[in-house]
Amino acid sequence: MEKNIRLLIIEDNPGIVENITDFFESKNYILDFAMDGIGGLHLSLTQDYDVIVLDLMLPGMDGITLCQKLRQEADKHVPVIMLTARDTLEDKLLGFDSGADDYLVKPFALKELEARIRALAKRRAAVNKILTVVDLRMDLGTYEISRRGTKIELNKTCTSILKLLMEAAPNVVSRKDLENSLWGDMPPGSDVLRTHMYTLRKKIDKPFDRALIETVHGIGFRITE
């Protein structure tokens, strides 16, 4: 299943923001917005995004400075597309030197912006091996888990269960398949799996306003929107 791409749009032009919102929300992208550089940097550092769309000229902090500060954070490798009306080679080189991954000159076609976003998101997922379902993310390199930017600590068994559910989403994973994957031919009993599922729900769903883990009675479990 193709996962929803989560975007942060840092842009102070209301018309551009409205156009981007109408276009990408209709295609089921998950969007956050900031209208100034300081707010954009805060969201960039505290939330997880697949791609950031960053305007060069912003109130509070310009896009070059924001991108430089973002790249100073060792754990923040989110791709950045810089938007600007400046189209000289020097301007583009300045953008790339600050840490931008791509550069799009205004005015631009929304379809071209989408193509560039999808290419960067795909490249990032391939490099980082990140599983994403809605706002839930698992880095398969570090096994760091987060939801809406909040880190979630799980034990080894719950992490394994979550990985299986996320890889299969939105399809159902049967109880039997879960038990075989976790314990092979010697499952400890349905009560043990039930206990781990309770713990997983407590960590993944309870702190948030929308539950992702669903029981399919008589069959198994799945993660779904």
Secondary structure as GFF3:
##gff-version 3
##sequence-region A 1 225
A	DSSP	beta_strand	6	10	.	.	.	ID=ss1
A	DSSP	alpha_helix	14	25	.	.	.	ID=ss2
A	DSSP	beta_strand	30	34	.	.	.	ID=ss3
A	DSSP	alpha_helix	37	46	.	.	.	ID=ss4
A	DSSP	beta_strand	51	55	.	.	.	ID=ss5
A	DSSP	alpha_helix	63	71	.	.	.	ID=ss6
A	DSSP	beta_strand	80	84	.	.	.	ID=ss7
A	DSSP	alpha_helix	89	97	.	.	.	ID=ss8
A	DSSP	beta_strand	102	105	.	.	.	ID=ss9
A	DSSP	alpha_helix	110	128	.	.	.	ID=ss10
A	DSSP	beta_strand	130	133	.	.	.	ID=ss11
A	DSSP	beta_strand	136	139	.	.	.	ID=ss12
A	DSSP	beta_strand	145	147	.	.	.	ID=ss13
A	DSSP	beta_strand	150	152	.	.	.	ID=ss14
A	DSSP	alpha_helix	156	168	.	.	.	ID=ss15
A	DSSP	beta_strand	173	174	.	.	.	ID=ss16
A	DSSP	alpha_helix	175	183	.	.	.	ID=ss17
A	DSSP	alpha_helix	190	204	.	.	.	ID=ss18
A	DSSP	beta_strand	213	216	.	.	.	ID=ss19
A	DSSP	beta_strand	220	223	.	.	.	ID=ss20
###
